[in-house]
Amino acid sequence: MLSCTKDVESEINNLDAKAAVNKNTTAELELVAEDLVSPVGVVPVPDGSGRLFIIDQIGKIWIVDKEGNKLDEPFLDVSDEMIDLWPGYDERGLLGLAFHPDYASNGRFFVYYVAPPEDPDYNNLSRIAEFHVSSDTNKADKSTEKAILEIDQPQFNHEGGTIAFGPDGYLYISIGDGGNKNDIGFGHVSDWYATNEGGNGQDIEQNLLGNILRIDVDSGDPYGIPADNPFAGDIPGMDEIYAYGFRNPFRFSFDMSGSHQLYVGDAGQVMWEEISLVEKGGNYGWNVKEATHCFDASNNTNILSSCPDVDQYGNELIDPVIEMMNYANPLPGEGKTVAIIGGYVYRGNELPGFQGKYIFGSLAKEFEEGEGPNGNIFISNPAGPGLWSFQELNVKIESEEGEGSGEESEEEEEGIGYYVKGFGQDWKGEIYVAASKEVGPQGNTGKIFKLVRAEKEKSSR
């Protein structure tokens, strides 16, 4: 059993010290595209064109060409296929985009969007669909849509949403635990851990919720199962599952260099948020644990004194490498967030001091009346076993001098002045931030920024 009886306040203070802001860790956000609604990610296309594709939650994919111009017409619009979104806040919509590694020759790409449910008892349907580009390289052929994978979702939240091809050529998909809270309620099955009612995070046999999936879109109909998937064949568990034990793994990425490790950002309940290094067959703890702490589904602000450290199959419950306090966490501490947003390992040249460091974000510091958008960007130096330290980036926006810049100490609490909704990385390793002034899918304040060297650092070179 895993003991959680150590001095919690001392542990939190240690994490606070790790999270202290380094005022020399600076960068700027350079505007790339605007007049979006709710951008959640940026994806480069593997065809040598230098274009970037923007995922807008309302159902549209936009192109920024190699000259930096956002095209007037979307590449793809699936809004008429989607469930109606709630303007104030929604976790559904168009959430993911992945181009086939051989897109330059086969024109195939895949999207993840949320459709109306086929089962009236469920809230929605997570759909992974394949499309082909048309004869116009800036336009998808919508008539080519083919549903690849569909998953019933009992509630409106915890959809996961990232899809990406790994270095092995397989398609990876993140799926949340089905929603509601604490991994309990309708649509959340019974699992091996009797202490907590539910849930989908620890179940691998009854549904695909609460997992990272891996499928082969180049074989089978509509897809095949990689032979080395951990539960393929006669092994207990659904064939598609690559890793499990997640609550809402909204954003993930592969390191484009080195060992190509898989980084997954998993949004927490009310105490802790986490980033994990994910390996094949790994169990990442939810809802036995929330980050490194024993979770109590009957009282989610209580920390159980102990919990198992292995599951019913003998698999270890793997702790995250980054742990951040949720803003609703009643324990003392700084560096809190509404929801963690997984990012990328920096492999570019614009920010030489950031090479090899992991950049991620916070949707907002808190949801309180009058606070407004106050998302943050953080940086961490991968440091082997145990929890990694992280720092808030001191970021200003080039085109909005002084707004949420963090240049003065009294402004650092305001973050970047936007809700951070996602990230992207181009083929050169540079990182982009998807943000909006609105927390929900409404308005036209959505923007894409590029992380660049701070002006004062440029002038000193």
C-alpha positions in Angstrom: 0.0 0.0 0.0 1.1 3.6 -0.7 1.2 5.7 2.4 0.0 9.3 2.2 0.6 10.1 5.9 3.6 12.3 5.4 3.5 16.0 6.3 1.3 17.4 3.5 1.9 21.0 4.3 5.7 20.5 4.2 5.3 18.8 0.8 3.3 21.6 -0.6 5.8 24.2 0.6 8.5 22.2 -1.2 6.5 22.3 -4.4 5.9 26.0 -3.9 9.7 26.6 -3.7 10.2 24.6 -7.0 7.5 26.6 -8.6 8.9 30.0 -7.7 9.1 32.4 -10.7 12.5 33.0 -12.2 12.3 36.6 -13.4 15.1 35.9 -15.9 13.0 33.3 -17.7 11.5 35.6 -20.2 10.0 35.4 -23.7 7.5 37.3 -25.9 4.4 36.2 -27.6 4.4 37.2 -31.3 0.9 37.4 -32.9 0.5 34.9 -35.7 -3.3 34.8 -36.3 -6.4 36.4 -34.9 -10.2 36.6 -35.3 -10.6 33.1 -34.1 -13.3 31.9 -31.7 -11.7 29.2 -29.5 -8.4 27.9 -30.9 -7.2 24.7 -29.1 -4.1 23.8 -31.1 -1.8 24.4 -34.0 -0.6 21.5 -36.3 2.1 21.7 -39.0 1.5 19.8 -42.2 4.2 17.3 -43.4 4.3 18.4 -47.1 7.1 21.0 -47.1 4.7 23.9 -47.6 5.5 25.6 -44.3 1.8 26.0 -43.5 0.3 25.8 -40.1 -3.2 24.5 -39.4 -5.3 25.9 -36.5 -7.9 23.8 -34.7 -10.9 26.1 -33.8 -13.2 24.4 -31.3 -16.3 25.6 -33.1 -15.6 23.1 -35.9 -13.3 24.9 -38.3 -9.7 24.3 -39.3 -7.8 27.4 -40.6 -4.6 27.7 -42.6 -1.7 30.1 -42.0 0.4 30.1 -45.1 4.2 30.2 -45.1 4.1 34.0 -45.5 2.2 34.2 -42.2 -1.2 35.0 -43.7 -4.4 33.4 -42.3 -6.5 32.3 -45.3 -10.0 33.7 -45.6 -11.7 30.3 -46.0 -11.3 27.3 -43.7 -9.6 24.2 -44.8 -12.4 22.2 -43.3 -15.7 23.0 -41.5 -17.4 20.2 -39.6 -19.6 22.4 -37.5 -22.8 21.0 -39.1 -21.7 17.5 -38.0 -21.0 18.5 -34.4 -23.2 18.7 -31.3 -24.3 22.2 -30.4 -21.8 23.9 -28.1 -22.5 25.9 -24.9 -21.0 29.4 -25.5 -20.1 30.0 -21.8 -18.0 26.9 -21.4 -17.8 23.6 -23.2 -15.2 20.8 -23.4 -16.8 19.4 -26.6 -16.3 20.5 -30.2 -13.5 20.1 -32.8 -10.6 19.0 -30.6 -7.9 17.3 -32.6 -6.2 17.1 -36.0 -3.4 14.8 -37.3 -1.9 14.6 -40.8 -0.8 11.2 -42.0 3.0 11.0 -42.1 2.7 10.3 -45.8 0.3 13.2 -46.3 2.4 14.7 -49.1 1.7 11.7 -51.3 -1.7 10.3 -50.0 -3.5 13.5 -48.8 -5.0 11.7 -45.7 -5.7 13.4 -42.4 -7.7 12.7 -39.3 -9.8 14.8 -37.0 -11.4 14.3 -33.6 -14.8 16.0 -33.1 -17.8 15.6 -30.9 -21.0 14.6 -32.6 -24.6 14.2 -31.3 -25.1 10.9 -29.4 -26.6 7.9 -31.1 -27.7 6.5 -27.7 -30.2 8.9 -26.2 -29.0 8.1 -22.7 -25.6 9.5 -23.5 -24.5 13.1 -23.9 -22.4 12.9 -27.1 -20.2 10.8 -29.3 -16.5 11.1 -29.7 -15.7 10.6 -33.4 -12.3 10.1 -35.1 -12.8 10.6 -38.8 -10.6 10.4 -41.8 -10.7 12.9 -44.7 -8.7 13.5 -47.9 -7.5 16.8 -49.3 -9.1 18.0 -52.5 -7.4 19.1 -55.7 -7.0 22.5 -54.0 -4.3 21.9 -51.4 -6.0 24.6 -49.2 -9.3 22.7 -49.2 -10.3 19.4 -47.7 -12.8 17.2 -49.6 -15.5 16.9 -47.1 -17.3 14.2 -49.1 -14.4 11.8 -48.3 -15.2 11.6 -44.6 -15.0 8.1 -43.1 -15.7 7.4 -39.4 -12.7 5.5 -38.0 -13.6 5.2 -34.3 -16.6 6.3 -32.3 -17.0 6.3 -28.5 -20.1 7.0 -26.5 -19.6 9.7 -23.9 -22.0 9.8 -20.9 -21.3 13.5 -19.9 -20.3 16.7 -21.7 -16.9 17.0 -20.1 -13.6 15.1 -20.1 -13.5 14.4 -23.8 -9.7 14.3 -24.0 -9.1 15.4 -27.5 -5.6 15.1 -28.9 -4.8 12.9 -31.8 -1.3 12.6 -33.2 0.9 10.1 -35.1 3.7 8.8 -33.0 7.3 8.1 -34.2 6.1 4.5 -34.9 3.6 5.7 -37.5 0.5 4.7 -35.4 -2.3 7.1 -34.5 -2.5 8.0 -30.8 -5.8 9.3 -29.3 -6.5 10.7 -25.9 -10.0 9.9 -24.4 -11.2 11.2 -21.0 -13.0 9.2 -18.3 -16.5 10.0 -19.5 -17.1 13.2 -17.4 -19.1 14.1 -14.4 -16.7 14.2 -11.4 -14.6 11.8 -9.4 -15.0 9.1 -12.2 -18.4 8.1 -10.8 -22.0 8.2 -11.9 -23.8 7.2 -15.1 -21.5 5.7 -17.7 -18.7 5.0 -15.1 -18.3 1.3 -14.6 -17.2 -0.6 -11.5 -13.5 -1.3 -11.3 -11.1 -3.3 -9.1 -10.7 -0.6 -6.4 -13.6 -0.9 -4.1 -12.7 2.1 -1.9 -13.7 4.5 -4.7 -16.9 4.0 -6.6 -16.2 3.7 -10.3 -14.6 4.1 -12.6 -13.4 4.2 -16.2 -9.9 5.3 -15.5 -9.0 2.0 -13.9 -11.2 -0.2 -16.2 -9.6 -1.6 -19.3 -12.1 -4.2 -20.3 -15.5 -2.6 -20.6 -15.0 0.7 -22.5 -12.2 2.9 -24.0 -12.7 5.8 -21.6 -9.9 7.2 -19.5 -7.1 6.0 -21.8 -4.5 6.8 -24.4 -5.4 4.7 -27.5 -3.1 3.5 -30.3 -4.4 2.2 -33.6 -3.0 1.4 -37.1 -4.9 3.4 -39.8 -2.9 1.7 -42.6 -4.4 -1.7 -42.0 -7.7 -3.3 -41.1 -11.2 -2.0 -41.6 -11.6 0.7 -40.4 -8.3 0.2 -38.5 -5.9 -2.4 -37.3 -4.4 -3.1 -33.9 -0.6 -2.8 -33.5 0.7 -6.2 -32.6 2.7 -4.9 -29.7 -0.3 -3.0 -28.1 -0.2 -4.0 -24.4 -3.6 -5.7 -24.3 -3.7 -7.1 -27.9 -4.7 -10.6 -28.5 -5.7 -12.8 -25.6 -4.3 -10.5 -22.9 -7.1 -9.1 -20.7 -8.0 -5.5 -21.7 -9.3 -3.8 -24.9 -6.9 -4.1 -27.8 -6.9 -0.3 -28.6 -5.6 0.7 -25.2 -1.9 1.9 -25.1 -2.0 3.4 -21.5 -4.7 4.0 -18.9 -5.6 5.6 -15.6 -6.4 9.1 -16.9 -9.1 11.6 -16.0 -9.0 14.1 -18.8 -5.8 13.9 -20.9 -6.7 16.9 -23.0 -3.4 17.7 -24.7 -0.4 15.4 -25.3 2.7 15.6 -27.5 5.8 13.6 -28.5 9.2 15.0 -28.1 10.3 15.6 -31.7 14.0 14.8 -30.8 15.9 12.5 -28.4 13.9 9.4 -27.3 10.6 10.9 -28.6 8.9 10.5 -25.2 5.2 10.9 -24.9 4.1 13.8 -22.6 0.5 13.8 -21.4 -1.2 16.7 -19.6 -4.1 15.3 -17.4 -6.6 17.8 -15.9 -7.3 17.0 -12.2 -10.4 17.2 -10.0 -10.1 19.8 -7.3 -6.7 19.2 -5.7 -3.9 18.5 -8.3 -3.1 18.7 -12.0 -0.4 16.6 -13.6 2.0 16.0 -16.5 3.1 12.4 -17.1 5.7 10.7 -19.2 3.6 7.9 -20.7 4.9 4.4 -21.6 3.2 1.5 -23.2 0.9 -0.4 -20.8 1.3 2.1 -18.0 -1.3 2.8 -15.4 -1.3 6.5 -14.4 -3.4 6.2 -11.3 -6.8 7.9 -11.7 -9.1 7.5 -9.7 -7.0 5.6 -7.1 -4.8 8.6 -7.1 -4.9 12.3 -8.2 -1.3 13.0 -9.2 0.9 11.6 -6.3 -1.9 11.7 -3.7 -4.4 9.0 -2.6 -7.8 10.1 -3.9 -11.1 9.9 -2.1 -14.1 9.8 -4.5 -16.5 10.3 -1.6 -14.8 13.6 -0.6 -12.5 14.9 -3.2 -10.8 17.4 -1.0 -9.8 14.7 1.4 -6.5 12.8 1.0 -6.8 9.1 2.0 -4.1 7.9 4.3 -3.1 5.1 2.0 -4.0 3.4 -1.3 -2.7 0.6 -3.5 0.5 1.1 -5.5 -0.3 -1.6 -8.0 -3.6 -2.5 -9.8 -5.3 -5.9 -10.1 -3.0 -6.9 -12.9 0.1 -6.2 -10.9 0.9 -3.0 -12.9 2.5 -0.2 -10.9 0.5 3.1 -10.5 2.9 5.5 -12.2 3.3 9.0 -10.7 3.5 12.2 -12.8 6.7 14.1 -13.4 5.0 17.5 -12.9 2.3 18.2 -10.2 0.5 21.5 -9.9 -2.1 22.6 -7.3 -5.6 23.2 -8.6 -7.0 26.6 -7.6 -9.8 24.9 -5.6 -7.2 23.0 -3.5 -7.8 24.2 0.1 -4.2 23.5 1.2 -1.8 26.4 1.4 0.4 27.0 -1.6 1.0 29.1 -4.7 1.2 28.3 -8.5 -2.4 27.1 -8.6 -4.4 26.6 -11.8 -7.9 25.8 -13.1 -6.6 23.2 -15.5 -3.2 22.2 -16.7 -2.7 22.4 -20.5 0.0 20.0 -21.9 2.6 21.4 -24.2 5.8 20.5 -26.0 9.5 20.0 -25.5 11.2 23.0 -27.1 13.5 22.0 -30.0 13.7 25.3 -31.8 16.5 28.0 -32.2 14.5 31.2 -31.5 14.9 30.6 -27.7 18.4 29.0 -27.2 18.1 28.9 -23.4 14.9 26.8 -23.7 16.4 23.9 -25.7 15.2 20.5 -24.3 12.9 22.1 -21.8 9.2 21.3 -21.5 6.8 24.2 -22.0 3.2 23.9 -20.9 0.3 26.0 -19.6 -2.5 26.8 -17.3 -6.0 27.5 -18.7 -6.3 30.2 -16.0 -5.0 30.8 -12.5 -8.5 30.8 -11.1 -12.2 31.2 -11.9 -13.3 34.1 -9.7 -15.7 36.9 -10.5 -13.8 40.0 -11.8 -10.6 38.1 -12.4 -10.9 37.8 -16.2 -8.6 35.7 -18.4 -5.4 34.9 -16.5 -3.7 31.9 -18.2 0.0 31.2 -17.6 2.8 29.6 -19.4 5.4 27.4 -17.6 8.7 25.8 -18.3 10.3 22.7 -16.8 13.7 21.1 -17.1 13.2 17.3 -17.5 15.1 15.9 -14.6 14.7 12.1 -14.3 12.8 10.3 -11.6 10.5 12.2 -9.2 8.7 15.4 -9.5 10.3 18.0 -11.8 10.6 21.7 -10.8 8.9 24.2 -13.0 8.8 28.0 -13.3 6.3 30.5 -14.7 7.5 32.2 -17.8 7.7 36.0 -17.6 5.9 36.7 -20.9 4.8 39.8 -22.6 2.8 40.2 -25.8 4.5 42.1 -28.5 1.4 43.6 -30.0 -0.3 44.4 -26.7 2.4 46.3 -24.7 1.6 46.1 -21.0 -1.5 44.0 -21.3 -1.0 40.9 -19.1 2.7 41.2 -19.9 4.1 40.3 -16.5 6.8 43.0 -16.9 6.0 44.5 -13.5 5.7 42.4 -10.4 2.1 43.6 -9.7 1.1 42.3 -13.1 2.6 38.8 -12.8 -0.5 37.5 -11.2 -2.4 38.3 -14.4 -0.5 35.8 -16.5 -0.7 36.6 -20.3 -4.2 38.1 -20.2 -5.7 35.3 -22.1 -7.1 31.8 -21.4 -4.4 29.3 -22.6 -6.3 26.6 -24.5 -3.6 24.7 -26.3 -0.1 24.7 -27.9 1.5 23.7 -31.2 5.0 23.0 -32.6 6.3 23.5 -36.1 8.8 21.3 -37.9 11.6 23.6 -36.7 10.7 23.0 -33.1 9.3 26.4 -32.4 6.2 26.6 -30.1 2.9 28.3 -30.6 0.2 29.2 -28.0 -3.6 29.0 -28.7 -5.5 31.5 -26.6 -8.7 33.5 -26.2 -10.2 36.1 -24.0 -13.3 34.0 -23.6 -13.2 30.7 -21.6 -16.0 29.3 -23.8 -16.4 28.9 -27.6 -17.8 32.4 -28.3 -16.7 35.8 -29.6 -13.7 36.4 -31.9 -10.9 37.1 -29.4 -9.1 33.8 -30.2 -5.5 34.2 -31.3 -2.4 32.2 -32.1 1.0 33.4 -30.7 4.5 32.2 -31.3 7.0 32.1 -28.4 10.0 34.3 -29.4 13.0 35.9 -27.8 12.2 38.9 -25.6 13.0 42.2 -27.3 15.5 43.2 -24.6 17.4 39.9 -25.3 17.3 40.5 -29.1 18.8 44.0 -28.7 21.6 42.7 -26.4 22.8 40.3 -29.0 
